[in-house]
Amino acid sequence: MTDGSTLHLTDPRAMRALAHPTRLRLLGELRVRGPQTVGSLSEVTGEAVGSVSYHLSKLAEHGFVREVPELARNRRERWWRAAHTRTSWEPVEALADPERKAASDLLRRAILDRYVDRIRTYLDAEATLDPEWVRGTTSSDSTLHLTSDELVELRADLAALAERWRARSDAGRADAHTTALIYHAFRDPR
């Protein structure tokens, strides 16, 4: 289990380290499933044990994950957990620093690729789900005409909405299943 905090990224090296697809997946699995062994993460992700171990060490180097030695049954077994519930950074903070801007862009593109993978996985599995779960599924977009201040307000509203539902979320309920909430709001550059 994570400590409920948010890690605010400013270091371009940490952003680049997290921008790897396997690392994003491992961190996500630890956040969703709680502490895991290298072996269980290998099974879930399909990555080799050595690869998982390497990527976890890179995540640990930048403070994204922590080892949980008290869960190990022996010296060979290594358990890991996410160090934070969320990771955030402000793209506007990177605008004046080309290295940080490049790292932020790289991470944002890697996360977008992860979102696309998650949605494709869902679409592939949708026909196998109970229709009760499919009825709540949604995908949508809206074109709005906003000022920059209104876009900032929309961002805050979306974050508050997500937080309200995160607080209501309870993995311990028998009828609750992991649910993805993915949203984007940005000025169309056209």
Phi and psi restraints in degrees (value plus and minus 20) as a CYANA .aco file:
   2 THR   PHI    -105.6   -65.6
   2 THR   PSI     149.9   189.9
   3 ASP   PHI    -107.0   -67.0
   3 ASP   PSI     -15.4    24.6
   4 GLY   PHI      64.5   104.5
   4 GLY   PSI     -17.7    22.3
   5 SER   PHI    -116.4   -76.4
   5 SER   PSI     152.0   192.0
   6 THR   PHI    -134.4   -94.4
   6 THR   PSI     111.4   151.4
   7 LEU   PHI    -111.8   -71.8
   7 LEU   PSI      98.8   138.8
   8 HIS   PHI    -114.8   -74.8
   8 HIS   PSI      94.9   134.9
   9 LEU   PHI    -104.0   -64.0
   9 LEU   PSI     114.5   154.5
  10 THR   PHI    -151.9  -111.9
  10 THR   PSI     -39.1     0.9
  11 ASP   PHI    -103.0   -63.0
  11 ASP   PSI      97.6   137.6
  12 PRO   PHI     -80.0   -40.0
  12 PRO   PSI     -50.5   -10.5
  13 ARG   PHI     -84.9   -44.9
  13 ARG   PSI     -61.1   -21.1
  14 ALA   PHI     -87.0   -47.0
  14 ALA   PSI     -59.4   -19.4
  15 MET   PHI     -81.9   -41.9
  15 MET   PSI     -65.0   -25.0
  16 ARG   PHI     -85.8   -45.8
  16 ARG   PSI     -58.4   -18.4
  17 ALA   PHI     -83.0   -43.0
  17 ALA   PSI     -61.0   -21.0
  18 LEU   PHI     -95.1   -55.1
  18 LEU   PSI     -40.8    -0.8
  19 ALA   PHI     -91.8   -51.8
  19 ALA   PSI     -14.3    25.7
  20 HIS   PHI    -105.8   -65.8
  20 HIS   PSI     112.9   152.9
  21 PRO   PHI     -76.6   -36.6
  21 PRO   PSI     -59.1   -19.1
  22 THR   PHI     -87.9   -47.9
  22 THR   PSI     -59.5   -19.5
  23 ARG   PHI     -87.4   -47.4
  23 ARG   PSI     -61.0   -21.0
  24 LEU   PHI     -80.2   -40.2
  24 LEU   PSI     -62.5   -22.5
  25 ARG   PHI     -86.2   -46.2
  25 ARG   PSI     -64.5   -24.5
  26 LEU   PHI     -81.9   -41.9
  26 LEU   PSI     -65.8   -25.8
  27 LEU   PHI     -81.9   -41.9
  27 LEU   PSI     -62.2   -22.2
  28 GLY   PHI     -81.4   -41.4
  28 GLY   PSI     -63.6   -23.6
  29 GLU   PHI     -82.2   -42.2
  29 GLU   PSI     -61.3   -21.3
  30 LEU   PHI     -86.5   -46.5
  30 LEU   PSI     -55.6   -15.6
  31 ARG   PHI     -90.3   -50.3
  31 ARG   PSI     -57.8   -17.8
  32 VAL   PHI    -100.3   -60.3
  32 VAL   PSI     -66.6   -26.6
  33 ARG   PHI    -113.8   -73.8
  33 ARG   PSI     -33.1     6.9
  34 GLY   PHI      64.7   104.7
  34 GLY   PSI    -190.4  -150.4
  35 PRO   PHI     -74.1   -34.1
  35 PRO   PSI     120.0   160.0
  36 GLN   PHI    -161.3  -121.3
  36 GLN   PSI     136.6   176.6
  37 THR   PHI    -106.2   -66.2
  37 THR   PSI     143.9   183.9
  38 VAL   PHI     -78.1   -38.1
  38 VAL   PSI     -62.2   -22.2
  39 GLY   PHI     -82.7   -42.7
  39 GLY   PSI     -63.4   -23.4
  40 SER   PHI     -89.2   -49.2
  40 SER   PSI     -56.1   -16.1
  41 LEU   PHI     -86.7   -46.7
  41 LEU   PSI     -54.8   -14.8
  42 SER   PHI     -82.7   -42.7
  42 SER   PSI     -63.6   -23.6
  43 GLU   PHI     -84.2   -44.2
  43 GLU   PSI     -64.4   -24.4
  44 VAL   PHI     -87.5   -47.5
  44 VAL   PSI     -59.6   -19.6
  45 THR   PHI    -112.4   -72.4
  45 THR   PSI     -39.0     1.0
  46 GLY   PHI      59.6    99.6
  46 GLY   PSI     -11.9    28.1
  47 GLU   PHI    -108.7   -68.7
  47 GLU   PSI     130.3   170.3
  48 ALA   PHI     -84.3   -44.3
  48 ALA   PSI     129.1   169.1
  49 VAL   PHI     -74.5   -34.5
  49 VAL   PSI     -64.1   -24.1
  50 GLY   PHI     -82.1   -42.1
  50 GLY   PSI     -59.3   -19.3
  51 SER   PHI     -86.0   -46.0
  51 SER   PSI     -64.7   -24.7
  52 VAL   PHI     -80.0   -40.0
  52 VAL   PSI     -65.7   -25.7
  53 SER   PHI     -79.8   -39.8
  53 SER   PSI     -64.5   -24.5
  54 TYR   PHI     -80.9   -40.9
  54 TYR   PSI     -69.3   -29.3
  55 HIS   PHI     -87.3   -47.3
  55 HIS   PSI     -55.1   -15.1
  56 LEU   PHI     -84.3   -44.3
  56 LEU   PSI     -58.3   -18.3
  57 SER   PHI     -85.4   -45.4
  57 SER   PSI     -55.7   -15.7
  58 LYS   PHI     -88.0   -48.0
  58 LYS   PSI     -60.3   -20.3
  59 LEU   PHI     -84.3   -44.3
  59 LEU   PSI     -60.5   -20.5
  60 ALA   PHI     -85.8   -45.8
  60 ALA   PSI     -57.4   -17.4
  61 GLU   PHI     -76.5   -36.5
  61 GLU   PSI     -50.9   -10.9
  62 HIS   PHI    -127.1   -87.1
  62 HIS   PSI      -8.9    31.1
  63 GLY   PHI      61.4   101.4
  63 GLY   PSI      -4.7    35.3
  64 PHE   PHI    -102.1   -62.1
  64 PHE   PSI     -52.1   -12.1
  65 VAL   PHI    -152.7  -112.7
  65 VAL   PSI     141.1   181.1
  66 ARG   PHI    -154.8  -114.8
  66 ARG   PSI     127.5   167.5
  67 GLU   PHI     -94.7   -54.7
  67 GLU   PSI     129.1   169.1
  68 VAL   PHI    -144.9  -104.9
  68 VAL   PSI      55.6    95.6
  69 PRO   PHI     -83.7   -43.7
  69 PRO   PSI     -44.8    -4.8
  70 GLU   PHI     -88.0   -48.0
  70 GLU   PSI     -34.7     5.3
  71 LEU   PHI    -108.5   -68.5
  71 LEU   PSI     -33.9     6.1
  72 ALA   PHI     -90.8   -50.8
  72 ALA   PSI     118.2   158.2
  73 ARG   PHI    -106.9   -66.9
  73 ARG   PSI     -40.0     0.0
  74 ASN   PHI    -172.6  -132.6
  74 ASN   PSI     157.9   197.9
  75 ARG   PHI     -90.8   -50.8
  75 ARG   PSI     -41.7    -1.7
  76 ARG   PHI    -101.8   -61.8
  76 ARG   PSI     -46.8    -6.8
  77 GLU   PHI    -100.6   -60.6
  77 GLU   PSI     108.3   148.3
  78 ARG   PHI    -140.9  -100.9
  78 ARG   PSI     103.6   143.6
  79 TRP   PHI    -125.2   -85.2
  79 TRP   PSI     125.9   165.9
  80 TRP   PHI    -153.1  -113.1
  80 TRP   PSI     133.2   173.2
  81 ARG   PHI    -161.1  -121.1
  81 ARG   PSI     137.1   177.1
  82 ALA   PHI     -89.4   -49.4
  82 ALA   PSI     120.1   160.1
  83 ALA   PHI    -103.7   -63.7
  83 ALA   PSI     -39.1     0.9
  84 HIS   PHI    -163.4  -123.4
  84 HIS   PSI     135.0   175.0
  85 THR   PHI     -92.1   -52.1
  85 THR   PSI     -58.5   -18.5
  86 ARG   PHI    -158.9  -118.9
  86 ARG   PSI     140.2   180.2
  87 THR   PHI    -144.4  -104.4
  87 THR   PSI     114.1   154.1
  88 SER   PHI    -156.9  -116.9
  88 SER   PSI     142.7   182.7
  89 TRP   PHI    -181.1  -141.1
  89 TRP   PSI     139.6   179.6
  90 GLU   PHI    -128.6   -88.6
  90 GLU   PSI      90.4   130.4
  91 PRO   PHI     -75.5   -35.5
  91 PRO   PSI     -53.9   -13.9
  92 VAL   PHI     -83.6   -43.6
  92 VAL   PSI     -50.5   -10.5
  93 GLU   PHI     -87.8   -47.8
  93 GLU   PSI     -41.1    -1.1
  94 ALA   PHI    -112.6   -72.6
  94 ALA   PSI     -29.6    10.4
  95 LEU   PHI     -78.1   -38.1
  95 LEU   PSI     -55.7   -15.7
  96 ALA   PHI    -106.4   -66.4
  96 ALA   PSI     -26.4    13.6
  97 ASP   PHI    -140.8  -100.8
  97 ASP   PSI      85.4   125.4
  98 PRO   PHI     -77.1   -37.1
  98 PRO   PSI     -57.3   -17.3
  99 GLU   PHI     -86.8   -46.8
  99 GLU   PSI     -64.9   -24.9
 100 ARG   PHI     -87.7   -47.7
 100 ARG   PSI     -58.3   -18.3
 101 LYS   PHI     -82.2   -42.2
 101 LYS   PSI     -65.1   -25.1
 102 ALA   PHI     -83.2   -43.2
 102 ALA   PSI     -61.9   -21.9
 103 ALA   PHI     -86.9   -46.9
 103 ALA   PSI     -61.3   -21.3
 104 SER   PHI     -82.4   -42.4
 104 SER   PSI     -64.8   -24.8
 105 ASP   PHI     -82.3   -42.3
 105 ASP   PSI     -63.5   -23.5
 106 LEU   PHI     -79.4   -39.4
 106 LEU   PSI     -66.0   -26.0
 107 LEU   PHI     -85.3   -45.3
 107 LEU   PSI     -64.2   -24.2
 108 ARG   PHI     -82.6   -42.6
 108 ARG   PSI     -58.7   -18.7
 109 ARG   PHI     -88.8   -48.8
 109 ARG   PSI     -58.2   -18.2
 110 ALA   PHI     -85.4   -45.4
 110 ALA   PSI     -59.6   -19.6
 111 ILE   PHI     -86.7   -46.7
 111 ILE   PSI     -61.2   -21.2
 112 LEU   PHI     -80.2   -40.2
 112 LEU   PSI     -63.2   -23.2
 113 ASP   PHI     -79.6   -39.6
 113 ASP   PSI     -59.6   -19.6
 114 ARG   PHI     -84.2   -44.2
 114 ARG   PSI     -62.0   -22.0
 115 TYR   PHI     -78.9   -38.9
 115 TYR   PSI     -67.1   -27.1
 116 VAL   PHI     -80.2   -40.2
 116 VAL   PSI     -63.6   -23.6
 117 ASP   PHI     -79.6   -39.6
 117 ASP   PSI     -62.9   -22.9
 118 ARG   PHI     -85.0   -45.0
 118 ARG   PSI     -61.4   -21.4
 119 ILE   PHI     -87.7   -47.7
 119 ILE   PSI     -60.8   -20.8
 120 ARG   PHI     -82.7   -42.7
 120 ARG   PSI     -61.8   -21.8
 121 THR   PHI     -80.4   -40.4
 121 THR   PSI     -62.6   -22.6
 122 TYR   PHI     -81.5   -41.5
 122 TYR   PSI     -69.0   -29.0
 123 LEU   PHI     -79.3   -39.3
 123 LEU   PSI     -57.9   -17.9
 124 ASP   PHI     -84.2   -44.2
 124 ASP   PSI     -51.3   -11.3
 125 ALA   PHI    -117.2   -77.2
 125 ALA   PSI     -31.3     8.7
 126 GLU   PHI     -73.9   -33.9
 126 GLU   PSI     -62.1   -22.1
 127 ALA   PHI     -84.1   -44.1
 127 ALA   PSI     -38.1     1.9
 128 THR   PHI    -112.6   -72.6
 128 THR   PSI     -26.6    13.4
 129 LEU   PHI    -106.2   -66.2
 129 LEU   PSI     134.3   174.3
 130 ASP   PHI     -81.1   -41.1
 130 ASP   PSI     112.1   152.1
 131 PRO   PHI     -75.1   -35.1
 131 PRO   PSI     -45.6    -5.6
 132 GLU   PHI     -79.0   -39.0
 132 GLU   PSI     -52.9   -12.9
 133 TRP   PHI    -102.0   -62.0
 133 TRP   PSI     -53.4   -13.4
 134 VAL   PHI     -89.6   -49.6
 134 VAL   PSI     -51.2   -11.2
 135 ARG   PHI     -83.3   -43.3
 135 ARG   PSI     -42.5    -2.5
 136 GLY   PHI    -111.5   -71.5
 136 GLY   PSI     -26.0    14.0
 137 THR   PHI     -89.7   -49.7
 137 THR   PSI     121.9   161.9
 138 THR   PHI    -168.1  -128.1
 138 THR   PSI     129.4   169.4
 139 SER   PHI    -162.7  -122.7
 139 SER   PSI     113.5   153.5
 140 SER   PHI    -180.1  -140.1
 140 SER   PSI     144.3   184.3
 141 ASP   PHI    -167.3  -127.3
 141 ASP   PSI     137.0   177.0
 142 SER   PHI    -157.0  -117.0
 142 SER   PSI     124.1   164.1
 143 THR   PHI    -123.5   -83.5
 143 THR   PSI     100.7   140.7
 144 LEU   PHI    -137.0   -97.0
 144 LEU   PSI     141.4   181.4
 145 HIS   PHI    -141.3  -101.3
 145 HIS   PSI      79.9   119.9
 146 LEU   PHI    -145.4  -105.4
 146 LEU   PSI     138.2   178.2
 147 THR   PHI    -104.7   -64.7
 147 THR   PSI     149.5   189.5
 148 SER   PHI     -83.3   -43.3
 148 SER   PSI     -56.5   -16.5
 149 ASP   PHI     -85.8   -45.8
 149 ASP   PSI     -58.0   -18.0
 150 GLU   PHI     -87.5   -47.5
 150 GLU   PSI     -55.7   -15.7
 151 LEU   PHI     -83.5   -43.5
 151 LEU   PSI     -60.1   -20.1
 152 VAL   PHI     -83.2   -43.2
 152 VAL   PSI     -59.8   -19.8
 153 GLU   PHI     -85.6   -45.6
 153 GLU   PSI     -61.8   -21.8
 154 LEU   PHI     -80.6   -40.6
 154 LEU   PSI     -63.2   -23.2
 155 ARG   PHI     -76.6   -36.6
 155 ARG   PSI     -66.8   -26.8
 156 ALA   PHI     -83.9   -43.9
 156 ALA   PSI     -60.1   -20.1
 157 ASP   PHI     -83.1   -43.1
 157 ASP   PSI     -64.2   -24.2
 158 LEU   PHI     -83.4   -43.4
 158 LEU   PSI     -62.3   -22.3
 159 ALA   PHI     -83.6   -43.6
 159 ALA   PSI     -60.7   -20.7
 160 ALA   PHI     -86.4   -46.4
 160 ALA   PSI     -60.5   -20.5
 161 LEU   PHI     -82.6   -42.6
 161 LEU   PSI     -66.6   -26.6
 162 ALA   PHI     -81.8   -41.8
 162 ALA   PSI     -60.3   -20.3
 163 GLU   PHI     -86.6   -46.6
 163 GLU   PSI     -60.0   -20.0
 164 ARG   PHI     -79.1   -39.1
 164 ARG   PSI     -63.6   -23.6
 165 TRP   PHI     -95.5   -55.5
 165 TRP   PSI     -51.2   -11.2
 166 ARG   PHI     -84.7   -44.7
 166 ARG   PSI     -60.4   -20.4
 167 ALA   PHI     -85.0   -45.0
 167 ALA   PSI     -52.0   -12.0
 168 ARG   PHI     -98.7   -58.7
 168 ARG   PSI     -41.6    -1.6
 169 SER   PHI     -82.8   -42.8
 169 SER   PSI     116.7   156.7
 170 ASP   PHI    -165.6  -125.6
 170 ASP   PSI      82.5   122.5
 171 ALA   PHI     -85.3   -45.3
 171 ALA   PSI     -36.3     3.7
 172 GLY   PHI     -99.8   -59.8
 172 GLY   PSI     -32.3     7.7
 173 ARG   PHI     -95.6   -55.6
 173 ARG   PSI     114.3   154.3
 174 ALA   PHI     -82.2   -42.2
 174 ALA   PSI     -52.3   -12.3
 175 ASP   PHI    -113.1   -73.1
 175 ASP   PSI     -15.9    24.1
 176 ALA   PHI    -115.5   -75.5
 176 ALA   PSI     117.7   157.7
 177 HIS   PHI    -147.8  -107.8
 177 HIS   PSI     134.4   174.4
 178 THR   PHI     -77.3   -37.3
 178 THR   PSI     109.6   149.6
 179 THR   PHI    -148.9  -108.9
 179 THR   PSI     113.2   153.2
 180 ALA   PHI    -114.1   -74.1
 180 ALA   PSI     114.2   154.2
 181 LEU   PHI    -140.8  -100.8
 181 LEU   PSI      94.6   134.6
 182 ILE   PHI    -146.7  -106.7
 182 ILE   PSI     105.9   145.9
 183 TYR   PHI    -164.3  -124.3
 183 TYR   PSI     135.3   175.3
 184 HIS   PHI    -158.0  -118.0
 184 HIS   PSI     125.0   165.0
 185 ALA   PHI    -161.6  -121.6
 185 ALA   PSI     105.6   145.6
 186 PHE   PHI    -178.5  -138.5
 186 PHE   PSI     138.7   178.7
 187 ARG   PHI     -94.3   -54.3
 187 ARG   PSI     108.4   148.4
 188 ASP   PHI     -88.0   -48.0
 188 ASP   PSI     100.5   140.5
 189 PRO   PHI     -93.8   -53.8
 189 PRO   PSI     -23.5    16.5
